[in-house]
Amino acid sequence: MTWLICPICGSDQVAKVATDPNLYLCKSCKKKIKKNQLKKL
């Protein structure tokens, strides 16, 4: 199992993003991005 960190805030509480299988974000950053639509980071 690979330990991933959120590329935005560095949190290790990440989950796979449904719209992008290669992207892992923590819940708080995921919420922020959802508001701004998921554009390429």
Rosetta silent file (secondary structure, phi, psi, omega in degrees, C-alpha in Angstrom):
SEQUENCE: MTWLICPICGSDQVAKVATDPNLYLCKSCKKKIKKNQLKKL
SCORE:     score description
SCORE:     0.000 S_00000001
   1 L     0.000  131.924 -179.160    0.000    0.000    0.000 S_00000001
   2 L   -95.744  137.771  178.147    1.346    3.379   -0.962 S_00000001
   3 L   -93.310  118.250 -178.046    0.992    6.293    1.389 S_00000001
   4 L  -106.535  156.042  173.575   -0.051    9.332   -0.532 S_00000001
   5 L  -123.412  152.592  178.113   -0.230   12.924    0.561 S_00000001
   6 L   -64.873  126.093 -178.128   -2.478   15.680   -0.625 S_00000001
   7 L   -69.313  -15.101 -177.423   -0.562   17.733   -3.235 S_00000001
   8 L   -90.656  -50.849 -173.874   -2.254   20.914   -2.048 S_00000001
   9 L  -114.419  -10.165  177.921   -1.951   20.882    1.728 S_00000001
  10 L    85.738    5.208  178.369    0.282   17.889    2.442 S_00000001
  11 L   -67.973  147.006  178.031   -2.286   16.006    4.518 S_00000001
  12 L   -96.372    5.342  177.831   -1.944   12.236    4.536 S_00000001
  13 L   -91.795   69.968 -173.752   -5.709   11.728    4.869 S_00000001
  14 E  -105.668  157.106  175.446   -6.268   11.384    1.147 S_00000001
  15 E  -137.749  154.323  179.505   -8.873    9.658   -0.956 S_00000001
  16 E   -66.541  139.548  177.275   -9.094    8.952   -4.653 S_00000001
  17 E   -88.226  125.701 -172.701  -10.930   11.608   -6.639 S_00000001
  18 L   -60.566  -37.262 -175.846  -13.775   10.015   -8.577 S_00000001
  19 L   -78.956  -13.578 -179.646  -13.415   12.292  -11.609 S_00000001
  20 E  -144.048  101.443 -174.366   -9.668   11.679  -11.899 S_00000001
  21 E   -63.019  -16.000  179.875   -8.315    8.225  -10.979 S_00000001
  22 E   -94.425   -0.177 -174.116   -4.743    9.530  -10.774 S_00000001
  23 E  -109.512  130.670  176.667   -5.572   12.291   -8.330 S_00000001
  24 E  -121.945  127.935  179.765   -5.642   11.892   -4.567 S_00000001
  25 E  -135.892  155.379  172.877   -6.798   14.723   -2.323 S_00000001
  26 E   -77.101  166.426 -173.442   -7.769   15.141    1.298 S_00000001
  27 H   -62.297  -41.352 -176.342  -11.402   15.825    2.085 S_00000001
  28 H   -67.549  -40.165  178.100  -11.025   19.538    2.795 S_00000001
  29 H   -70.381  -34.201  179.019   -9.123   20.248   -0.421 S_00000001
  30 H   -61.691  -40.519  178.505  -11.542   18.098   -2.367 S_00000001
  31 H   -64.621  -43.659  179.579  -14.411   20.270   -1.134 S_00000001
  32 H   -59.703  -44.991 -176.734  -12.584   23.465   -2.089 S_00000001
  33 H   -70.058  -36.014  179.342  -11.864   22.174   -5.570 S_00000001
  34 H   -58.216  -37.460  177.729  -15.384   20.894   -6.063 S_00000001
  35 H   -65.251  -37.010 -178.123  -16.587   24.465   -5.619 S_00000001
  36 L   -90.396    9.339 -172.797  -14.119   25.693   -8.222 S_00000001
  37 L    65.120  149.442 -178.427  -14.895   22.759  -10.527 S_00000001
  38 L   -82.209   93.337  173.433  -12.199   20.195  -11.076 S_00000001
  39 L   -96.555  167.174  177.946   -9.792   21.899  -13.390 S_00000001
  40 L   -62.294  132.567 -178.302   -6.289   20.632  -13.982 S_00000001
  41 L   -79.051    0.000    0.000   -4.195   21.413  -10.945 S_00000001
